[in-house]
Amino acid sequence: MWVVLLINTLVAAFLAFFSFRNRHEAFNLFNAGIVFIVFGLVLLISAIPVFKDFDTSSVLMFTAGLLLIVGIIMLIVSWVTKSERAVRIKDIAVTLAVAAVCSIYLIRNLSMINVIVPELAMFLAIALFAVGLKKLT
């Protein structure tokens, strides 16, 4: 099952490299908040299949909670400062891919049922990346 982690890591690196290549834009607080929330949600949902393993589920839920709180704070600050509210699909795709890799790494007992959520996140990331590429052309 560690092959799954290696393959997902390579796919996430591929998506990140091609998503952030030739990108010249300023930091967007709204987009960063959405990215943090998506990352936290993937980790939180990944804790559901491993709820019987207290160590793994508590690490996933704690990390997800922190990410969700930081993401909500970023969204509130971006709303107050009236910053640009644009979300890039490629950013969400990269976030889903990296969150899938992180959740697979944090899950100690890798079985088929435990990696369903991270793999669904990875497939959704690939689909969003393809939609983002199609949108640009």
Secondary structure, DSSP 4 states (H G I P E B T S, - for coil): -HHHHHHHHHHHHHHHHHHHTT------HHHHHHHHHHHHHHHHHHTSTTTTSHHHHHHHHHHHHHHHHHHHHHHHHHHHTT------HHHHHHHHHHHHHHHHHH-SS--TTTTHHHHHHHHHHHHHHHHHHHHH-
